Amino acid sequence: MKNDILKHKLLQILTDPLLDYYESEKRFTGKSFQDIESALNIKRRKLWEVASELLDNKEIAYYNVDFDGFIGQDKGLSSCSSKKYFYRNKERIRESIKFYVGIFIPVISLLIALLTIMSKLKDNNDRIDKFEKKINMLQTDQKI
């Protein structure tokens, strides 16, 4: 789940220069691995885990001109502006909540049903005890 949020943040970092290029035709470059790692506060291995799907989907590309890093692509800009990975993360959280609520509600219902049955049994046992006492009293009265 957290990877989707990191993907969204990575796309934001990489598509900002692309937007600047479209606005003012500044020189368009990527971001170095070190810049990305410090911005996202992650290590290189995690960066590659996060970037792998974005690379496969051609939302970002490998950049190797002045330094090694990544560069945003038009498809990445589209994914970033539509918040594709942000909403995918929200959907996963929603599905997780549905799953756990789907387990929690039947368990609570079962516990309530068991408590109700136990309460009824206790009431019945109390009534039986009262009847036994009355029967014992009647039997002792008849012996006298």
C-alpha positions in Angstrom: 0.0 0.0 0.0 2.7 2.4 0.9 4.4 1.7 -2.4 1.4 3.3 -4.2 1.8 6.5 -2.2 5.6 6.5 -3.0 4.8 5.9 -6.7 2.5 9.0 -6.6 5.1 11.1 -4.9 7.8 9.9 -7.3 5.6 10.8 -10.3 5.1 14.3 -8.7 8.8 14.8 -8.4 9.5 13.6 -11.9 6.7 15.4 -13.7 7.3 18.8 -12.2 10.3 19.5 -14.6 8.1 18.2 -17.4 5.4 20.8 -16.5 8.1 23.5 -16.3 9.2 22.5 -19.7 5.7 22.7 -21.2 5.2 26.1 -19.5 8.4 27.9 -20.3 10.4 25.5 -22.5 13.2 25.3 -19.9 15.7 22.6 -20.3 14.1 19.4 -19.5 16.1 17.0 -17.3 15.5 14.1 -15.0 16.2 13.8 -11.3 19.2 12.0 -9.9 18.8 8.9 -7.8 20.3 10.8 -4.8 17.8 13.6 -5.2 14.9 11.2 -5.4 16.1 9.1 -2.5 16.4 12.2 -0.3 13.1 13.6 -1.4 11.3 10.3 -0.7 13.5 9.4 2.3 14.1 5.9 1.0 17.1 3.8 0.0 18.1 2.8 -3.5 16.7 -0.7 -3.3 13.3 0.7 -2.3 13.5 3.3 -5.1 13.9 0.5 -7.6 11.0 -1.4 -6.1 8.8 1.7 -6.4 10.0 2.6 -9.9 9.7 -0.8 -11.4 6.0 -0.6 -12.2 6.3 3.0 -13.4 9.2 1.9 -15.7 7.1 -1.1 -17.0 4.2 1.2 -17.7 6.4 3.8 -19.4 5.3 6.5 -17.0 9.0 7.2 -16.2 12.2 6.4 -18.0 15.8 5.9 -17.1 17.9 9.1 -17.5 21.6 8.9 -18.3 22.8 12.2 -19.7 24.6 14.3 -17.0 23.8 11.9 -14.2 22.0 8.6 -13.5 18.4 8.9 -12.5 14.8 8.9 -13.8 12.8 11.3 -16.0 9.1 11.8 -16.2 7.1 10.9 -19.3 3.8 12.2 -20.7 2.1 9.0 -19.6 3.4 9.6 -16.1 2.1 13.2 -16.1 -1.3 11.8 -17.0 -1.1 9.2 -14.1 0.1 11.9 -11.7 -2.7 14.4 -12.6 -5.4 11.7 -12.3 -3.8 10.5 -9.0 -3.9 6.9 -10.3 -1.7 5.5 -7.6 -3.1 7.7 -4.8 -6.6 6.4 -5.6 -5.4 2.9 -6.0 -4.0 3.1 -2.5 -7.3 4.4 -1.2 -9.2 1.6 -2.9 -6.9 -1.0 -1.3 -7.4 0.5 2.1 -11.2 0.5 1.5 -11.1 -3.2 0.5 -9.0 -4.1 3.6 -11.6 -2.4 5.8 -14.4 -4.2 4.0 -12.6 -7.5 4.5 -12.0 -7.0 8.3 -15.5 -5.6 8.9 -16.9 -8.7 7.0 -15.1 -10.8 9.6 -15.8 -8.7 12.6 -19.6 -8.3 12.2 -20.4 -12.0 12.1 -18.1 -12.7 15.0 -19.8 -10.0 17.1 -23.2 -11.4 16.0 -22.2 -14.8 17.1 -21.0 -13.5 20.5 -24.2 -11.7 21.0 -26.2 -14.8 20.1 -24.2 -16.9 22.6 -24.6 -14.3 25.3 -28.4 -14.3 24.7 -28.6 -18.1 24.8 -26.5 -18.3 28.0 -28.7 -15.7 29.6 -31.8 -17.7 28.6 -30.3 -20.9 30.0 -29.4 -19.1 33.3 -33.0 -17.9 33.5 -34.3 -21.4 32.8 -31.9 -22.9 35.4 -33.1 -20.3 38.0 -36.7 -21.2 37.3 -35.9 -25.0 37.5 -34.2 -24.4 40.9 -37.3 -22.5 42.1 -39.6 -25.4 41.0 -37.4 -27.9 42.7 -37.5 -26.0 45.9 -41.3 -25.8 45.7 -41.5 -29.5 45.0 -39.2 -30.3 47.9 -41.3 -28.1 50.2 -44.5 -29.8 49.0 -42.9 -33.2 49.6 -41.8 -32.2 53.1 -45.3 -30.8 53.8 -46.9 -34.1 52.8 -44.6 -36.2 55.1 -45.8 -34.2 58.1 
